[in-house]
Structures are given as structure tokens and as C-alpha cells.
Amino acid sequence: MELRFSPELRQQIEAKALSLNLDLNTVVAVLLKLGLRAQDEREEELQRLAQALQSSTEPEEQGRLGEQLGEMLFAR
């Protein structure tokens, strides 16, 4: 598999590899693994909030959960 990165991203990856004394492939693999894990955790949290919002019967709690859900969806 061949991956291409922007010059700026490549510099960041190379700097990280140098600072950790690792090869580029290892650094890319670790960063991808961490990114995938973070995405999975984010999706789980979104599902948890959506389920809590759906099952809530209290307007105040619904508002709070709706705000949290909106922040997660639109704050990037």
C-alpha cells in the first residue's frame, strides 16, 4: 500500500518519528490506530447520548443532552 501526504503532514510525521526514534511506517500505523480508536469512542459516545436523549422524559435533561449531542456533531 502506498500513502501520500501533504508536505506539512509528512514533516509532522517525520518529526514525530525522529523524536520517538521510530521508522515512518511505525509512526503512521500508530497514529492511524489511535485515530481509529478515537473515532470509535466518539461514535460510541454519540450513540450513548442519542439513546439517553430518546429515553429521557425530563425536558431539562433533554435540553442538556441535546446540547451535548449538538456540540459533538457540529463542533469540529
N, C-alpha and C positions, 0 to 999 in steps of 0.2 A: 504494500500500500504506500502510496506517495501522498504526502500532505504539503500544501503550500500555505505559507503565512505571509502576512504583510511584513514589510521591513521592521516596523515598530514592534510588532508582536514577536518576530523572530529575535530581535535584540533582547526583549524581556526574557524570552525562554533561554537564550544563550547566557544571559546574566545570571538567571536562576541556576542553570546547570553549573556554571562556573563557581558560584557561591556555595553550592552544595557538593561540589566535586563529583558530579554525575554526568553521564552522557545525555545528549539531547533526547534520544528515544525514551530513556527512563523518565526524564522530566516531563515530556509530553504525555506519556502514559499515566503518570501520577496526577498531573493536572486534569487530564480527561476523567480519570476515575473520581477525583474529588468533585469535579463539576457535575458529573452524572449523579453522584451521591447527593449533592446539594439540590439538584433538580428533583430527585425522587422525594427528598424530605420536604421540599416546597409543595409538591403535588399532594403529599400525604396531609400536610397542614391545611391546604386548601380544601381537601375533601372533609377533613375533620370540622373545619369551620362551617362549610356548607351544610353538613349533616346537623351540626348544632343549631344553626340558623333555622333549618327546616323543622326541627323538632321543638324549637323554643315556642312558648306560649306567652312569654312576657315581653311587652313592647320595648321596655328599656334594654333588656338583654338582646332583643332582635336588632335594635339600633346599634348597639355596641358590636355585635357580631357582624352586622352588615358593613360597618365602618372598617373593621379589621379585614374583612374579605375584600372590600374595595381597595384598601391600601396595598394588599398583597397582589391584587390583579393589575392595578394601574400605576403603582409606584415602582418604577424600574430605575 
